[in-house]
Amino acid sequence: MASGKGSGGKMVIWGILALLIVGLGGFGTANFGSGVNRVGSVGDEEITVPDYANALRSQMRGIEAQTGQALSLQQALDFGLSQQVLSQLITQAALDGETARVGISVGDDQVRRELMAIDTFKGVSGRFDPEVYSDLLARNGMNRKDFEAGLRKDAARAVLTGALATGITMPNSYGQVVVDWLGERRTISVATLTPADLETGTPLPSDSDLEAWYDAHPESYTAPETRRITYAWVTPAMLTDEVELNEEALRALYEENISSYVQPERRLVERLVFGSTEEAQAAADRIAAGETGFEEEARARGLELIDTDMGDVGRDDLAAPTAEAVFGLEGTGVVGPVESDLGPALYRVNGTLEGHEIPFEEARDELAVEMAGDAAARLIADRLEEFDDLLASGATLEDLAAETPMDLGTIDWTPDSEGGIAAYTDFQNAAAAVQEGDFPEIVELSDGGIFALRLDGIVPATLRPFEEVRDQVSADWEADAVLRALTARAEALETQVATGTAIADLGLPSETFEAITRQGYVASMPQGFIDAVFAPGLTAGGTTIVPGEGQVVIAKVNRIDAPEQNEDNAAIAQGYITSAAQGAAQDAIAAFANAIRTREGVTVNDSALTAVHSQLQ
């Protein structure tokens, strides 16, 4: 838990950085030497080293958050991420230069509104907190002057891009075409053939059949390349028995994480603020008399319920008078008026989340596991230099295992290996990259463990002997033969259906699916069934065969109906219209920025890029 909190804290900071850098343009400082200050420019508009470094780091961390895996700088370069980031910054610089050229700017009030609206800078009251603002900037190497200058640029750029995008729309027919395609409904009758329906029974292969199949499909019976690896490793879990636990420290850890074990009662609350106490009281009276409801009162003020929702709140989240009213209510209902920081308000309590308390005695075992793991991780970290020195002095992995707590192991590793040390991504990456003759190095694991490995040899991909895979070959041949036999019989029956025989009269299990769409799913049908019955050219009365998963389906399209006219389809159409319009607007902005880049000229400082990449290694 302690280690979890530590990593969680880092993620919060990186989340803040991502918001500031991506959402607000990217600021901060980086030490790249006084001789390097920009990575490029568009005309007179410069792209600074910190801008580029922060943007690249932010993109890398975004990918890491999505994939759950570390991304090295070299991988980012290989993926073209650096070029993508640089191109985005060049476009941004082009637009910034144009706003300056044509005199687009925003006033201090607009900058202040932008600043006040950033959730990251709000305190517990939900309002902008200058101390939080200053603290976050200081912790991330930023200053108010540069940050607010960036906000001003962002706002001016938004004015320019907004003007470029204004008036770009898509016709209603665009969305309707999509809805017509997605929402088209088909009624399908099907008959299903299984191996039990074969008149000649399941085919039996001869030895020559199996050998021919084996020869024709070598890829199915080839063992992948195997890397024979020796490794030495140790993890915190291996050392927890060596850790002595301090009872006072366990209690201190419990207190540090008390919110995880002691949760006070919370209530689901909505708040409706009024201009005066008289208005609030009048609304409360109407609600009490049953003349209106909380929802109606909210809508009368132009609000949706989501605008009034405070979520689940505890006593400490509310001012004393509000807490007394909200938590003094038995069950659910409306209380107030109560004076809030926004004015007189009514509060509706929709439910209660009961509090709970896990005493130290019940939490002790969990805390002990965590503390022992953290202590063991520190033991490993404290000896990292010792392990490195042993390897540097010529010690083998066998020596390392004999002289340290590290365990020795071997593995015939492939990309499909799993369990044990192969369960760690760090080991998987190292095993895939190591070459014969490479010097073993200490590599850290995600749980605080370490390992070092040596490649002893590579067994190339090898076709397994026929006798070794005979059973698999037989199963594969049989599955293919059955499917071919079923398909042949289905084709004959399909001809009957096409000439007037009803699906239900084929003497096979049959059923009918009413009004299915391209977005539908029929669990009992083979994969690809939906695509097959909606294939281009398949009209009402048409038939098709869908093989797969040990069965073959004969399908007939009984009827084709237009999409339903409902709110969902209308919303889908509008969504596609909006999305297409946004895409067209983005294209217009990109074309405009490219024209500026061509007019003003773009320079890129390759040596500065190299310096940034070197510092980020």
C-alpha positions in Angstrom: 0.0 0.0 0.0 2.8 2.4 0.8 4.5 1.6 -2.4 1.2 1.9 -4.2 0.7 5.3 -2.7 4.2 6.3 -3.9 3.6 5.3 -7.5 0.1 6.8 -7.3 1.6 10.1 -6.2 3.9 10.1 -9.2 1.0 9.4 -11.5 -0.9 12.3 -10.1 2.1 14.6 -10.8 2.5 13.3 -14.3 -1.2 13.7 -14.8 -0.9 17.3 -13.8 2.0 17.8 -16.1 0.1 16.1 -19.0 -2.8 18.5 -18.4 -0.5 21.6 -18.3 1.7 20.5 -21.2 -0.9 19.0 -23.6 -3.9 21.1 -22.7 -2.2 24.4 -22.2 0.6 24.4 -24.7 3.5 23.0 -22.6 5.8 25.0 -20.4 8.6 24.3 -17.9 12.3 24.2 -17.9 15.0 21.8 -18.9 18.7 22.0 -18.5 20.1 21.6 -22.0 23.0 24.0 -21.8 23.1 27.7 -22.6 24.2 27.0 -26.2 21.0 25.3 -27.1 17.7 27.2 -26.8 15.5 26.3 -29.7 14.8 23.2 -31.8 13.2 25.1 -34.7 11.2 28.0 -35.9 8.5 29.2 -38.3 9.5 32.6 -39.5 10.3 34.5 -36.3 8.2 32.2 -34.1 10.6 30.0 -32.1 10.0 26.4 -30.8 12.0 26.3 -27.6 13.9 23.3 -26.2 11.6 23.1 -23.1 8.5 23.2 -25.3 9.8 20.2 -27.4 11.2 18.3 -24.4 8.0 18.6 -22.4 5.7 17.8 -25.3 7.7 14.7 -26.2 7.8 13.5 -22.6 4.1 14.1 -22.3 3.3 12.1 -25.4 5.5 9.2 -24.2 3.8 9.2 -20.8 0.4 9.2 -22.5 1.4 6.1 -24.4 2.7 4.4 -21.2 -0.5 5.2 -19.4 -2.5 3.6 -22.3 -0.4 0.5 -22.7 0.8 0.0 -19.1 4.3 -0.5 -20.4 7.4 1.7 -20.2 8.4 3.4 -23.4 12.1 4.2 -24.0 13.2 7.2 -25.9 14.7 4.9 -28.6 11.3 3.3 -29.0 9.6 6.7 -29.3 12.1 7.7 -32.0 11.6 4.4 -33.8 7.8 4.9 -33.8 8.2 8.4 -35.2 6.8 10.0 -32.1 9.5 12.7 -32.1 8.6 13.8 -35.7 4.9 13.8 -34.8 5.5 16.0 -31.8 7.8 18.4 -33.8 5.2 18.6 -36.6 2.5 19.6 -34.0 4.8 22.2 -32.5 5.6 23.6 -35.9 1.9 23.9 -36.7 1.3 25.6 -33.4 4.2 28.0 -34.0 2.8 28.9 -37.5 -0.6 29.7 -36.0 1.0 31.7 -33.1 3.0 33.7 -35.6 -0.1 34.5 -37.6 -2.1 35.7 -34.6 0.8 38.1 -33.8 1.0 39.2 -37.5 -2.7 40.0 -37.8 -3.0 41.4 -34.3 -5.2 38.9 -32.6 -4.8 39.0 -28.8 -6.9 38.5 -25.7 -7.2 40.7 -22.7 -6.2 40.0 -19.0 -9.9 39.2 -18.2 -9.9 36.4 -20.7 -6.6 35.0 -19.4 -8.0 35.2 -15.9 -11.1 33.3 -16.9 -9.1 30.6 -18.5 -6.9 30.3 -15.4 -9.9 30.2 -13.0 -11.5 27.4 -15.1 -8.5 25.0 -14.8 -9.7 22.3 -12.3 -6.1 21.4 -11.4 -5.7 24.8 -9.6 -8.9 24.5 -7.6 -8.8 23.9 -3.9 -11.1 21.9 -1.6 -13.8 24.6 -1.9 -14.0 24.0 -5.7 -12.7 27.5 -6.4 -9.4 28.7 -7.8 -6.8 28.6 -5.1 -3.7 30.9 -5.6 -1.6 28.8 -3.2 -2.4 25.6 -5.1 -1.6 27.4 -8.4 1.8 28.7 -7.2 2.7 25.4 -5.5 2.1 23.3 -8.6 4.0 25.7 -10.9 6.9 25.8 -8.5 7.0 22.0 -8.2 7.0 21.6 -11.9 9.7 24.2 -12.6 7.4 26.8 -14.1 6.7 30.4 -13.4 3.5 32.5 -13.5 4.7 34.9 -16.1 5.5 32.3 -18.7 2.5 30.1 -17.9 0.1 33.0 -18.2 1.8 34.1 -21.4 1.2 30.6 -22.7 -2.5 30.9 -21.7 -2.7 34.2 -23.6 -1.2 32.5 -26.7 -3.5 29.6 -26.5 -6.6 31.8 -26.2 -5.5 33.9 -29.2 -4.8 30.8 -31.2 -8.3 29.5 -30.3 -9.8 32.8 -31.7 -7.9 32.2 -35.0 -8.8 28.5 -35.4 -12.4 29.2 -34.3 -12.7 31.8 -37.1 -11.2 29.3 -39.6 -13.7 26.6 -38.5 -16.8 28.8 -38.3 -19.4 27.9 -40.9 -17.9 24.5 -41.8 -20.9 22.1 -41.7 -21.9 18.8 -43.3 -25.3 18.2 -45.0 -27.9 16.2 -43.1 -27.8 13.6 -45.9 -24.3 12.7 -44.7 -25.5 11.5 -41.4 -28.6 9.9 -42.9 -26.5 7.8 -45.3 -24.5 6.4 -42.3 -27.7 5.7 -40.3 -29.3 4.0 -43.3 -26.3 1.7 -43.6 -25.9 1.0 -39.9 -29.5 0.8 -39.0 -30.8 -1.3 -42.0 -32.8 -4.2 -40.5 -32.8 -7.7 -42.0 -34.9 -10.7 -41.0 -32.9 -13.9 -41.6 -33.9 -17.5 -41.5 -31.1 -20.1 -41.0 -30.6 -23.8 -41.0 -27.5 -25.3 -39.3 -25.5 -28.3 -40.4 -23.3 -30.1 -37.9 -21.1 -33.3 -38.3 -24.1 -35.3 -37.1 -25.9 -34.3 -40.3 -23.4 -35.8 -42.6 -24.9 -38.7 -44.5 -21.6 -40.5 -44.8 -20.4 -39.9 -41.2 -17.1 -38.3 -40.2 -14.3 -38.9 -42.7 -11.3 -41.0 -41.6 -7.8 -40.0 -42.9 -5.2 -42.4 -44.2 -1.5 -42.1 -43.4 -0.9 -40.6 -46.8 -3.7 -38.0 -46.1 -2.0 -37.0 -42.9 1.4 -36.8 -44.3 0.2 -34.7 -47.3 -1.6 -32.3 -44.8 1.6 -32.1 -42.7 3.7 -31.3 -45.8 1.2 -28.6 -47.0 1.0 -26.8 -43.6 4.5 -26.7 -42.1 3.8 -23.3 -40.4 1.3 -25.0 -38.1 3.8 -27.5 -36.8 6.9 -25.4 -36.5 8.3 -24.7 -33.1 9.3 -21.0 -32.7 12.8 -19.8 -32.2 13.9 -20.6 -28.6 16.4 -18.6 -26.6 18.2 -20.6 -24.0 18.8 -18.1 -21.2 20.5 -18.4 -17.8 19.4 -15.7 -15.3 20.0 -14.7 -11.7 17.2 -12.8 -9.9 15.7 -11.7 -6.6 12.4 -10.1 -5.8 11.0 -8.5 -2.6 8.7 -11.6 -2.2 11.8 -13.8 -2.0 13.2 -11.8 0.9 10.1 -11.0 3.1 11.0 -13.8 5.5 14.3 -12.0 6.3 12.5 -8.8 7.2 11.8 -8.0 10.9 8.6 -6.0 11.3 8.2 -3.3 13.9 4.8 -3.1 15.5 4.9 0.7 16.0 5.8 1.1 12.4 2.9 -1.0 11.4 0.6 1.1 13.5 2.1 4.3 11.9 1.5 2.9 8.4 -2.1 2.1 9.4 -2.6 5.8 10.5 -1.0 7.1 7.3 -3.5 5.2 5.3 -6.4 5.6 7.7 -8.8 6.8 4.9 -8.5 3.3 3.4 -9.7 1.6 6.6 -12.0 4.2 8.2 -14.6 5.6 5.8 -17.2 7.9 7.4 -20.8 8.0 6.2 -21.3 9.7 2.9 -24.4 10.9 1.2 -25.5 11.3 -2.5 -26.4 15.0 -2.7 -27.7 17.5 -5.3 -27.7 21.3 -4.7 -29.9 24.0 -6.2 -28.8 27.6 -5.6 -31.2 30.5 -5.6 -30.7 34.3 -5.8 -32.4 35.0 -2.4 -33.6 33.1 0.7 -37.2 34.1 -0.2 -36.9 32.4 -3.6 -35.3 29.3 -2.1 -38.0 29.1 0.7 -40.8 29.5 -1.9 -39.3 26.6 -3.9 -39.0 24.5 -0.8 -42.6 25.1 0.1 -43.8 24.1 -3.4 -41.8 20.9 -3.2 -43.2 20.1 0.3 -46.7 20.7 -0.9 -46.2 18.4 -3.9 -46.8 21.2 -6.4 -43.5 20.6 -8.0 -40.3 18.6 -7.6 -36.6 19.1 -7.3 -36.1 18.3 -11.0 -38.8 20.7 -12.1 -37.3 23.5 -10.0 -33.9 22.8 -11.6 -35.3 22.9 -15.1 -37.2 26.1 -14.3 -33.8 27.7 -13.8 -32.4 26.3 -17.1 -30.4 23.5 -15.3 -30.1 19.8 -15.9 -29.8 17.5 -12.9 -26.2 16.9 -13.8 -25.6 20.6 -13.1 -26.8 20.2 -9.5 -25.0 16.9 -8.7 -22.4 17.1 -5.9 -21.7 13.4 -6.0 -21.1 11.6 -2.7 -20.0 13.9 0.1 -19.0 13.5 3.7 -19.6 15.8 6.6 -16.1 17.4 6.3 -16.8 18.3 2.7 -19.6 20.7 3.7 -19.8 23.8 5.8 -21.2 23.2 9.3 -24.8 24.5 8.7 -25.1 22.5 5.5 -23.6 19.3 7.0 -26.0 19.6 9.9 -29.0 19.8 7.6 -27.9 17.2 5.1 -26.7 14.6 7.6 -29.5 15.4 10.0 -32.1 14.1 7.5 -33.5 10.6 8.0 -33.5 8.8 4.7 -33.9 10.8 1.5 -35.5 14.1 0.6 -35.0 17.8 0.3 -33.6 20.1 3.0 -33.1 23.8 3.2 -32.9 26.6 2.4 -29.3 26.6 3.8 -26.8 29.3 3.2 -24.0 28.0 0.9 -20.8 29.7 -0.4 -22.8 30.3 -3.6 -26.0 31.6 -1.9 -29.2 30.2 -0.4 -29.6 26.6 -1.5 -31.8 23.5 -1.4 -30.1 20.2 -1.0 -31.6 16.9 -2.1 -30.3 13.7 -0.5 -30.7 10.7 -2.8 -29.1 8.0 -0.7 -26.6 7.1 2.0 -23.3 5.3 1.7 -22.8 3.7 5.1 -19.5 4.3 6.8 -17.2 1.4 7.7 -14.2 0.9 9.9 -11.5 -1.8 9.7 -9.6 -1.9 13.0 -5.8 -2.2 13.0 -6.0 -5.8 14.2 -7.9 -6.8 11.1 -5.7 -4.8 8.8 -2.4 -5.9 10.4 -1.7 -8.9 8.1 -2.3 -6.8 5.0 -0.1 -4.0 6.3 2.6 -6.6 7.3 2.8 -7.9 3.8 3.1 -4.4 2.4 5.7 -3.3 4.9 7.8 -6.5 4.4 7.6 -6.0 0.7 8.7 -2.4 0.9 11.5 -3.3 3.3 12.7 -6.1 1.1 12.7 -3.8 -1.9 14.9 -1.4 0.1 17.3 -4.2 0.9 17.6 -5.0 -2.7 18.1 -1.4 -3.7 20.8 -0.9 -1.0 22.8 -3.8 -2.5 22.5 -2.8 -6.2 25.9 -1.3 -6.3 27.4 -4.5 -4.7 25.7 -6.6 -7.4 27.0 -4.3 -10.2 30.5 -4.4 -8.8 30.5 -8.2 -8.7 29.5 -8.4 -12.4 32.0 -5.7 -13.3 34.8 -7.6 -11.6 34.1 -10.6 -13.8 31.7 -12.6 -11.6 29.4 -15.0 -13.5 25.7 -15.4 -12.9 26.5 -18.6 -11.0 28.9 -16.6 -8.8 26.3 -14.0 -8.2 23.8 -16.6 -7.1 26.3 -18.2 -4.8 27.5 -14.9 -3.1 24.2 -13.0 -2.9 20.5 -13.7 -2.2 19.9 -13.9 -6.0 18.5 -17.3 -7.3 19.9 -18.9 -10.4 17.6 -20.2 -13.1 17.4 -21.2 -16.8 14.6 -20.9 -19.3 14.0 -21.9 -22.9 12.4 -18.6 -23.7 10.0 -17.7 -26.6 7.6 -14.7 -26.8 4.9 -17.0 -25.6 6.7 -17.9 -22.4 4.7 -17.0 -19.3 4.9 -17.5 -15.5 7.9 -17.0 -13.2 10.4 -14.4 -14.3 8.8 -14.6 -17.8 5.8 -12.8 -16.4 7.8 -9.6 -16.1 7.7 -7.2 -19.1 11.2 -6.1 -18.2 12.5 -9.6 -18.5 10.6 -10.2 -21.8 12.2 -7.1 -23.3 15.7 -8.1 -22.2 15.3 -11.7 -23.3 14.2 -10.6 -26.8 17.1 -8.1 -27.1 20.1 -10.0 -25.6 22.8 -11.3 -28.0 25.4 -14.0 -27.5 28.5 -12.6 -25.8 26.6 -9.6 -24.2 27.9 -8.8 -20.8 25.3 -9.5 -18.1 23.9 -6.3 -16.5 21.6 -5.7 -13.5 18.1 -4.8 -14.7 15.4 -3.6 -12.3 11.9 -5.2 -12.2 8.6 -3.3 -11.7 8.1 -4.7 -8.2 11.5 -3.7 -6.9 13.3 -6.9 -7.8 16.3 -7.2 -10.1 17.8 -9.7 -12.5 20.7 -10.3 -14.8 20.7 -12.7 -17.8 23.0 -14.4 -20.2 22.1 -15.9 -23.6 23.5 -19.4 -23.8 22.3 -20.2 -27.3 19.5 -19.9 -29.9 17.6 -22.8 -31.2 16.2 -21.7 -34.6 12.5 -22.3 -35.5 12.3 -26.0 -36.3 9.6 -28.1 -38.0 8.5 -30.7 -35.4 8.8 -34.3 -36.6 5.6 -35.8 -38.0 5.2 -38.5 -35.4 5.6 -35.9 -32.6 2.6 -33.9 -33.9 0.6 -36.7 -35.5 -2.4 -36.2 -33.2 -2.6 -32.5 -34.0 -2.2 -33.1 -37.7 -5.0 -35.7 -37.5 -7.3 -33.3 -35.7 -6.6 -30.5 -38.2 -7.2 -32.7 -41.2 -10.4 -34.0 -39.7 -11.7 -30.5 -39.0 -11.0 -29.4 -42.5 -12.5 -32.5 -44.1 -15.7 -32.2 -42.0 -16.0 -28.5 -42.9 -15.6 -29.3 -46.6 -18.1 -32.1 -46.4 -20.6 -29.9 -44.6 -20.0 -27.1 -47.1 -20.6 -29.4 -50.0 -24.0 -30.6 -48.5 -24.9 -27.0 -47.6 -24.3 -25.9 -51.2 -26.7 -28.6 -52.4 -29.4 -27.6 -49.9 -28.9 -23.9 -50.7 -29.8 -24.7 -54.3 -33.1 -26.1 -53.0 -33.8 -23.0 -50.9 -33.0 -20.8 -53.9 -35.6 -22.6 -55.9 -38.4 -22.3 -53.4 -37.8 -24.8 -50.5 -38.4 -23.2 -47.1 -35.6 -23.2 -44.7 -37.8 -24.9 -42.1 -38.5 -27.8 -44.6 -34.8 -28.9 -44.9 -35.1 -31.2 -42.0 -32.4 -29.4 -40.1 -32.4 -27.3 -36.9 -33.7 -23.9 -38.0 -34.6 -20.5 -36.6 -35.4 -16.9 -37.6 -33.7 -13.7 -36.5 -35.9 -10.7 -36.7 -34.7 -7.2 -37.6 -31.0 -7.7 -37.0 -28.6 -4.9 -38.0 -25.0 -4.6 -39.0 -24.2 -3.7 -35.3 -26.0 -6.9 -34.1 -24.5 -10.1 -32.7 -25.9 -13.6 -32.8 -24.0 -15.8 -30.3 -25.1 -19.1 -31.8 -23.9 -18.3 -35.3 -20.3 -18.6 -36.7 -17.9 -15.7 -36.7 -18.6 -13.6 -39.8 -22.3 -14.3 -39.8 -23.3 -10.7 -39.7 -20.9 -9.7 -42.5 -22.2 -12.6 -44.6 -25.9 -11.8 -44.4 -25.2 -8.1 -45.0 -22.8 -8.7 -47.9 -23.1 -6.3 -50.9 -25.4 -7.7 -53.5 -27.3 -9.9 -51.1 -30.9 -8.8 -51.5 -34.3 -9.9 -50.1 -34.8 -13.6 -51.0 -31.1 -14.2 -51.5 -29.2 -17.0 -49.8 -25.6 -17.5 -48.5 -23.5 -20.1 -46.7 -21.5 -19.3 -43.6 -19.0 -21.9 -42.5 -17.1 -22.0 -39.3 -16.6 -23.4 -35.8 -17.6 -27.0 -36.7 -20.8 -26.0 -38.4 -22.1 -24.6 -41.6 -25.1 -22.3 -41.7 -27.5 -21.8 -44.7 -29.0 -18.3 -44.4 -31.8 -16.7 -46.3 -32.7 -13.0 -46.3 -36.5 -12.9 -45.8 -37.0 -9.1 -45.6 -35.0 -5.9 -45.6 -36.4 -2.9 -43.7 -35.3 0.7 -43.4 -33.9 1.9 -40.0 -36.2 2.8 -37.2 -37.0 6.5 -36.9 -36.1 7.1 -33.3 -34.1 9.4 -31.1 -31.1 7.0 -31.0 -30.7 7.0 -34.8 -31.2 10.7 -34.9 -28.5 11.1 -32.4 -26.2 8.8 -34.4 -26.8 10.8 -37.5 -26.1 14.1 -35.8 -23.0 12.5 -34.2 -21.6 11.6 -37.6 -22.5 15.0 -39.0 -20.7 16.7 -36.1 -17.7 14.5 -36.4 -17.3 15.0 -40.1 -17.7 18.7 -39.7 -15.0 18.7 -37.0 -12.7 16.7 -39.3 -13.3 19.1 -42.2 -12.5 22.0 -39.8 -9.3 20.4 -38.7 -8.3 19.9 -42.3 -9.0 23.5 -43.0 -6.9 24.6 -40.1 -4.1 22.2 -41.1 -4.1 23.5 -44.7 -4.0 27.1 -43.4 -1.1 26.3 -41.1 0.8 24.6 -44.0 0.3 27.6 -46.1 1.9 29.8 -43.3 4.7 27.3 -43.0 5.4 27.6 -46.7 5.2 31.4 -46.7 7.3 32.0 -43.6 9.7 29.1 -43.9 10.5 26.4 -41.4 13.9 25.8 -39.8 14.8 22.8 -37.7 17.9 22.6 -35.5 19.0 19.0 -35.7 21.8 19.4 -33.2 19.3 20.8 -30.6 17.0 17.8 -31.2 20.0 15.5 -30.7 20.9 17.3 -27.5 17.3 17.0 -26.2 17.2 13.3 -27.0 20.5 12.7 -25.3 19.3 14.4 -22.1 16.0 12.3 -22.2 17.8 9.0 -22.5 
